[in-house]
């Protein structure tokens, strides 16, 4: 156990703000949130509108006005980092004692406390990763999966549990939802789920979903426990409420009981985690559940320039038009409060490596010109895109870090530095300014004032230690009287909350990982159809979530947004890609190059033979089946992208040779033409095209969608050939 250290009280105490002072710095909408600390409230907060500021000031105003005690408030967030940020801000507002935690952290704390009296003994350990036990369950059932499939099975079990499903109820619900876990039958998936639960019980462990499920069960069955929890926590704030799943909502309902002191904050336009079970339904339905609730919209964006906000608004308007019901009216249109800046740009490149090298060159020039590397990010749709940019940045000698890597406070150099700082805090040398003293202590780890000439792990280590030095600078800027013990206390608090300081390097992150973060300059890369929206997105709901992902990416940028895409995957490859269809709405700003090829609707395959079908070009009636399928007469020019059609033909020829059959057996020319004309975005749309039956959809559907998304047809065909050879062996 770490030895306790007695820290001296700072000589100058910070003044505690009054309730009126807490409200003084807020805009009218933020003030409306903060000035009503009691009763139900729903806050629709657009990106960059200061939602954390509004809700922390709401809590602070409630405490300083005497509306409630800080110990009775539970503020729930979705990440430990966000919880740490909330606690830091509350301390700055003179409020301590508020519990700001994630759902899992709050539930686990309660579970450990109540387990002895509700169940007996000590609570089981929490399983950090499901994969090992899922693999064991599959082995018991004599099923073989690779690591990627095991991860998919684990994710499916997580989805089932957060939706309050059991192995018995899973298959029916999954079938309704159109789930396809790792390509296995839903009944088989239910058996994996059941065997996983058995294996987990045999090990005497629980997973993260069990923490919420068991705590909810205790609260529902033990009135004495429920009364204790509700007497402790009387006021609730939930951030990112659009991402709450059914299980989290169930636990929140049990925490709340019959009371109504609940403030929820969210943005339907930033709903991007539905694949995990998250749903905006709870946010959108809040006014119906609490008819007396106040509804406040935060629309003033303090993060981004008017140019960036204007571009993001164009995307969110498209999302609103594509949505129905409550979601359509709940998207907020942002109003920038910042000074004008550089117009967003769109650049196309010949291939993926060319895009990566061009982006790295632009970043190198920015850094050389004095732009902090830590204020630059490269955002992409899939983690697989990261490698090309990592390589290009390394080649340009630009430091970088990949979001989602090793936790900052778990790094060996940080642990060593914190240990040295703890020791130095016992005999704080008050003759030196805190930043100088910290740099002296860090010198004991081998850190130097000047960065190393080497890159890689050596440079990463230096950047990590430099972040601690910068943390001392920030602390002194906020508290001029701060000394080493105060810095150690700050580090302890941040370690507990996993609230890491900034590291001086360009951030590489997926769009999902970038949620909640922001940078001065953002490079939004790979913005082509097939990546955003990703090929596997099927159905209108999935496509709209991809649009929201693009919106989230755009709104991460403060001053400079640069969007790019590549026309081909590999150098010399066929230039068959097109810009993301979501950029169509931005052509008025980004130029004609943002327009994707317009999609043409296919002729419905359910039309009766007697129903006339006319040419989409000249309007003449089409008689032959082939012309009806294509949707135009022979004399009218094609409306499809010729490169796409040729890519489909190249793929078809390679597959036909592999199968040793004529090309028309795979797909006829008329069917390929219809596919190229329609450009279906998913399997359901592809299935509606005449000539694509169930068998061909199963055999070739995924490949066709990959090619429509810009994949190299020969590579797609080679994967088919390799899979066929593997299956025959």
N, C-alpha and C positions, 0 to 999 in steps of 0.2 A: 504494500500500500504506500502511496506517495506521502511523504512527510508534510504535515501542515506547516504553512509559513505564515507568520504574523506580519502583515503589511502595515506600514504607518499610514495614518490618515493624511490625505493631501492638505497642505496648509491653507489653500483657498477653496472653499466649498462652492459648488455651482449653485446659482439661485434657482429655486424651483418655480417654474412658471405658474401663473394664475390661470384659472379656467378661461378668462377672457383672452389672455395672451396666447393660449393654445389655439384659439379660433382666429386670431388676428391675421395670420399669414396665409390663410386658405382662400381659394377662389370661391365664388358663390355656391357652386355645386358641391365642392368638398366641404364647405361650411354646413351645407344642408345635411350631409352625412354625419359630420362630427357633432353638430349641435343637438342631435336627437339620440342620445345614447340608450334610451329605453324603448322597448317595443320592437315589433318586427320591421325589418327594412330590407329592401332588395336594391342593390346598387349594380347597374349595368355600366361597367367601366371599360371604355375603349383603351387600346394600346397606348401606353405612355401618358395616361391622364392622371397619374398620381394616386392610384387606388390604395397603395400601401400607406402613403401619407395620409389619405383620408381616414382609413380605418384605425391607424395608430393614434391619430389625433382624436378620433371618436372615443377610443378607450381612455386616452389621457384626459379628455374633457369630462368623461363620466366619472373618473377618479377624482379629479381636482374640484369638480362641482359637487361632489358628495353623492352622486347618483348611485355609485357602488364602490365596493372595496376591490382593490386589484386582485386579491387572492380568489375572488369569486368569478373571475373572467377566464374563459378558455378560448384562446384564439387558435384556430386550426388552419394549417397550411398543407401544401402537398410535398414540400421538400424541406430537408433540414436546413438548407441554406436560407430559404425564405423565412423559416422560423427564427433563425439566428439574426437575420436582418431586422425582423420585427422587434425582437427583444432589444437589439442595439438602439433602434429608434425610440422605443419606449423609455429606455434609460436616459436618452438625451432629452426626453420630455418630462423627466423627473418622476417616472413611474417604474417601480420595481414590483416583483411578485406576481405579475401576470404570467400565466402558463401559455406560452406560444409553442405549439408542438404540431407534428404531423399526426394524422389519424392513428398510424401504427404506434408512434411513440407514446401518445396519450393513452391509448388502449393498453399497451404493454405495461406501462407504469401502473395503471389501475389493476391489471390482471395480477401482477406480482403482489400487490398489496392485498387483494381480496381472495386470491387462490387458497391460502391456508384455511380461511373460515368457510369458503364456499365449496371447496373440493377436498382440501386436506393435503398436507405436505407442501413441497416446493413446486413451483410451476416448471414444466419441461423447458428445455432449451429450444430456442428458435432456430429452425433449419435455415442457414444462410442461402443455400441454393437448392432448387428442386431437382436439378438435372440428375444427380447421383441416384436419388431414390426413384425417379421416373425410369431411369435406365434399369434399375433393379426390378421394378414392376414389369417392364417390358420383357426382361429375361425370364421372369417367372412364367409369363404367358408364351414364351418361346417366340417372341417377336424380335426382329433385328432392325435397328435403326442406326443411322449415323448421328454424329453429334448435333448437326443442324436440325434433324428431325426430332431428336430428344428435346432440344430447346423449344421447338414448336409444340410438342406434346405438353411440356411444362407450362407454356403460355396458355394453352387451351384449358388446362386444369385450373390455372389462375382465373381465366375468364369465367369458367363455370362456377367457381366458388364465390367470386365477387358478385355474380348474378344470382346467388343463393340457390344454386342447383346442386343436386346430389347425383351420385352415379345412376340412381334409378330414374331421375327426371331429366338427366342431361340430354339423351339422344333426341327426345321429342322437341325440346327447346332448341337444340342445336340445328335440327332439321328445319325448323321454322325460320331460324336466323340465317340459314344458308351457310353454315360453318363447314369447313373442309380441312380438318387438322391433319397436317402431314400426309394428306392424301389417303387416309385410312377410313374404313367404314365407321360410321358414328357409333354403332353397337360395339365395335372393337375398341373405340376410344373410351366408351363408358366402362369397359372392362379394365382398361389401363388406369382410368381414374379410380375405380374401386380398389384395384390391387395396389396402387400408389398409397391410398389411404391406409390399407392394411400394413404395408411395409413401413410407413411412417409411424404408425401406432406401435409396431413391434420394436422400432428403434427408440421409442419413448421421446419423440420430438414433435414439435408442431411447426407449421409454416406460417408465413406472415398473414395469410388469410385466416388461419385458425385463431390468431390473436384477436382479430375483430369478431369472428364468429363466436368464439367462446365467451368473450367479454359481453357481447350482445345477449348470448344465452343466459349468462349469470344475471344480467340486469333485468331480463324478461321474467326469470323464474324466482329471483330473490328480491322481494320487496324491501328488505332491510338494506341490502347493498344499493339498490336503486335510490332509496331515500338518502343514504349517506352521500352518494355521488351528487345527487341533485341539491343537497344542502351545501356541498362544497362549491359546485359550479352553477351559477345562476344566470350568467350572461355569456352568450356565445357569438363568436365571429368566425365565419368560414370564408377563406380566400379561395380563388379559382373554383368557384362553386359549379362552373360549367363542366368540371371534370369529375364530379362526385359519381361514384357507382352505387348500385343498389345496396351493397353491403355497408358501405360507409354511411349512406343515408339512413339505413336501419339503425346503426349505432348512434348516429346523431339524434334520431327521433327518441331513442331510449335515454340519452343524456338529457334531452330537453324535457321530456314528460309532457305535461299539459301546459307548460309555460310558453311564452311568446317572445322572450328577449333574445331574438336571433337576428343577426345581421349577416346577409350573404352577399358576396361580391363576385362578379364574373362577367365574362364576355362571350356570348354565343359565337362571335366571329373568330374566336380562338379555340374552338372545340376541335382538338386534333388527336385525342386519345381514345376514340370510340372502340378501337380494336382491343383495348384492355377492359372494356366494360363501362367506361366513362360515358355519361350522357348529359346533355344540357336540359333534359326534361325537368329535372328538379328545379333548376334556375328559372326556366320559362313558366313552370307551373306554380312558382312561389306566390304570385299575387292571388291565384285561385285558392290556394291553401290558407293564406292569411289575407283575407279581403281588406283588413284594416291596415295592411302593411304600407309604409311609405315607399315609393319608387323614385329613385334618383338616377339620372344618367350623367356620367362624367364624360365630357366630349372634348375638353380642352387638352390638346396634346402638347406636352412640354418637352418631349424627347426629340422630335424630328423637325426638319425644315418644312416649310410649306410645300416645297416641290416633292419631297418624299411622301408627305401626308396626302397630297393630292393624288399621287400615283396609287397609294394604298386604298384611298377612297374609291377609285375606279374599280379596283378588284373587289372590294367589299360590296359595292353596288351590284356587281354581277352576281355575287353570292346571294344577296338579298332577293334579286329577281328570280334566281333559280330555286329559292326556298319557298316553303308554303307555311301557312299557319302562323303560330306565335313567333317562330324563328325569323320570318321575313321582316316583321316589324320591330325586332329587338336589336338588330345590328345598328350600332351608333356610327354616325359619320363624324370623323375627327375634324377639329379646328386647330390648326397649328398656332402655337404661341411663340414660336422661335423666329429668328431672323432668316431671311432668304439665304439660300446656299446653292451649291452646285446642282444642276439638273441631273436627275437619274439618267443613266445611259444603258444601252443595250448593244452588245457586241457579239457577232457570230465568228466562229473559228472553224477551220477546216476539219479538225478532229480533236478528240479528247486531250492527247498530249500537248497539242498546240495551245489549247485553252489553258491548261495547267501552267505551261511555261509563260504564257502572256500574263496571266494573273500574278505569278510569282515575280515577273519583271516589274509590273506596276507596283507591287507591294514593296519591292526592294527600292524602287525610286522614291516612294513615299517615306520609307524609313530613313533613307539617306538624306531626305529633305527635312528631317526632324519630326516626322509623324511617329508617335509612340506605337511600337509594335503591339502592345497590349490593347490598343484601341482599334485594332483591325481584326476582322473575322472573315473566314471563308465558310459559307454555309452551303450544304448540299442535301439532296434527298435521301441518299443511302450511304451507309458507312463505307461501302465498297469504293465509293468515289474518292475517299480520303487519300489513298495511297499515292495517286498521281500528283496531288498537290503537295503532299509531304515531300516527295522526291524532288519536285520542282523548287520548293522553298529551301530544301537542304542544298540543292545545287546553286541557289542564289545567295547562300549564306545568311538566310533570314531565320531567326529563332522562332519556334512555333510550339504549340502544345495542342494535344488532341483532347477535346472535351470528353470526359468519361473515362480517362485514364486513372492512374493511381491517385488515391485521395491525398490532398496536399499534406495534411497533418500526419499521415501514415508514412511519409517518406523518411528514410533513415537520416538524411542530413537535417531535416526539420526537427526530428526527435532529439538529435544530438545538440542542435542549437538551442532548443527550448531548455534542455537540461543545463547548459552553460548559463543561460539567462536566469534560470531559477537560482543557481549558485551565486551569480553576481548580484541578484536582487537583495541578498542578505546583507551585503555591505555596499549599498548603493553609493557611488562616487558622485556626490552632489556638485562637485566642482566642474563637471563636464556636462554639456548639453546632452539630453537623452539620445538624440540621433547619433552623436559622435560616440557615446558610450556603447550603444548597441553595435555599431560597426566595429568597435574594438573587440567586443565579445565575439562577434561573428568571425573575426580574424582567427580565433582559436580553432575554428573548423576548417581553416584553409581558405576561407573566402577572402577575396581581394576587392579593392575599390574598382579596379578596371576589369572588364569582362575578359574571359579567356579567348584566345584566338581559335581554339578548337570548337567544333560544334557537337552535336549529339548529346550524349548523357552528361558530359562535362559541362557544357553550356547550360543544360537544363538544371543541373545541380546549382550552378551559380545564380541562375534566374530565381530559383526557389528561395535561396537565402537572401537574395536582394529584395524579395517580396517582404520578408520580415523587417528589413531595414526601412522599407517604404512604409510599413505599418507603423513603425515608430514615428516617422515623419508625420503621418496622418493623425496619430494620437496627439502629438504636440500641437499640431495646427488646431485641433478641436479643444485641447486642454493644455494650455501653456505650462501649467504646473505639474504635468504628469512626469512620473519617474519610472524606473525599472519595475518596481512592484506593480504599478498600474498597467504597464505593458504586459507583464506576466499574467495578470488577471484578465486582460483583454484576450490574450492568446488562449487561456483556459476556457473562457466563454466561447470563443470561436471554435475551439477544438470540439467542445461538447455539441455545438450546433453545426459542425462541419461548414463553417462560414469562412472559407479560405480567402486570404488577400489576393490581390491581382498579381499575376506573374507576367513579367515582361516578355511576351511572345505572341505571335499571331495565333488566334484561336481557330482551330478547325473543328467544325461541329455539324451534326445533322440538324435539319430543321426542327425535329422533335427536341433534340438536346438544347437547342438555342432558346427555347421558350423561357421567358422570364429574364433574359439577358439582353444587353444592348452594347453597341460599340459606335465609335465615331464613324468608322468606315466599314461597310459590309460589301463583300463580293458574293453575290448570289449566283452560283454557278450551276451548269448542267440544266438550264431551264428549257428543256425540249420535251415534246410529247413522248411519253414512254418513261420519262423520269419524273416529270411533274406535269400532269398526273402520272403516277407510276403505272406500268402496264397492268399489274395485277389488280388495280382498283376497278371493281365491277359494280355497276349499278349507280343510279343517280346520287345516292347518299354518300357512297365512297368517293365519287368524283368530286362532290362538293367539299368533302373533308380535305381533299388534295388542294382545292382552291384556297381553303382557309390556311393550309400550310404555307402556301406562297405568301399570303397576307401576313402571317406571323413573321416570315423571313424578311419581308420588306420593312416591317415596323420595328425591326431590331436596329436599324441604322439611324444615327442621329444627324450626320452632316452629309454623308456621301454614300450613295447606293449605286453599285455597278453590277448590272445583270449580264450574264453571258451564256452562250450555248454553243455546241459544236454540231456541225452538219453531218459528221461521220464519227464512228467510234475509233477507228484506227487510221493511221496515215495511209493514204492511197485508197481507202475504202469508199464505198458508194455513198454519195452525199444524199442520203434518203431521209434524214431527220428534218423536222420542222420545229419552229419555236413553240413553246407551250401554248395550248389553246387559251389558257387563262390570260395571256398577254394581249389577246385580241382587244380587250377592253381598254388597253393602255396605248393603243396605236396613236391616239391623238397627242400623246406626250413623247413616246419613244420612237415614233415614226412608223412608216409602212413596214419596216423589217420586223415589227412585232406581230404582224398579222400571220396567223397560221393558215394553212390551206382550208378554205371553208368546207365544212362537212355537208354532204348531201344526204338527205333522208332516203332510205331504201324503200322500194315499193313493198307494201305489206304482203306477206306470204299468205295471209288469211283471206285475201280478196277472192270472191267467187269468179269463176271463169267468165261469167257474163259481164262483170264489172269492167268498164273501159279503163285502160291504163294509157296515159298520154306521155309523150316525150317531155322530159324536163327542159329540153332545149327549145324546140319549136312548137310544142303543144300538139303535134300530130298523134293520132291514136296508134298504139303499138299492137301488132297482131301476133307475131311469133313469140313463142315462150322465151327464147333467148333474149329478144329485145325487151320483153316485159321484165325479165329478170334484171337486165342492165339499167333499164329506165330511160333509154334514149334510142332514137332511130339511127339507122346506119349512116345517114348523111350528116348528122350533127356531130361536132367535134366532142371528144371525151372531156369530162369535167373532173377527172381524177388526176392525181399527181403521177406523171409518167415514171418518175424514179421509183415511186412506191410500187407501181404495177410491175416494173422490171425486176424489182427486188423479190416480189412474190413469185415471178416466173423463174428466177434463178434458184430460189429455194425449192420450188416444185420440181424442177429438173433434177436437182441433186437427190431429193427424196425418192423420186421415181427410179433413178438409177440404183439407189440402195435397195429398193424393193423389187427391182427387176420387172417393172410394169410400165406401160405407156404413161406419159405425163397426165393425160386426161383422166386416168383412174384416180389420181390424187385429187385434182380439182380440174374442171373444165375451164377453158378460157373465159366463158361467160360468167362462171362463178368467181374466178379471180378478178374479172372486171367489176363485178358487183361488189366484191369486198373492197377493192381499191376506191370505188365510188363512194361507198358508205362509210369507210374507215370506222368500223365498230370499236367502241371503247372497252368492251368486255365480252365475255362468253355469251351472256344472254342476247346481246345485240347481234353477235356473230351467228348465233343459232337461228335467228330469224331470216337469214339470207338463204334463198332457195339454192339447194345443192350442197348445203352444209348440214348433213344429218347428224344424228346422235353419235354414230360411230366415228365419222370424220371429225366431229367436234372434239371427241375424246382423244383421237389420235393426233390431230394437227392444230386444235384450237389455240393452245398455248403458244406454239411456234408462230402462227399467223399474227397473234397479238404482239409478240416480240418484234416481228418485222415491221408491223405498223407503228410500233414505238421507236423505230430507228435502228434496231439491231441488225448486224451484218447477216445477210441471208445464208451465206456459206457457213458461218460459224454456227448459226441455228441448226442448219441441216446436219453439220458434223456432230452436234450434240445428239440429234435424233439417231444418227448412225451408231454413235458410241453406246447410247442407251439400248439400241436394238441388239448390238453385239453382246452387251453385258447380260441382257435378258436371255439370249439364246445360249449363253454359257452356263 
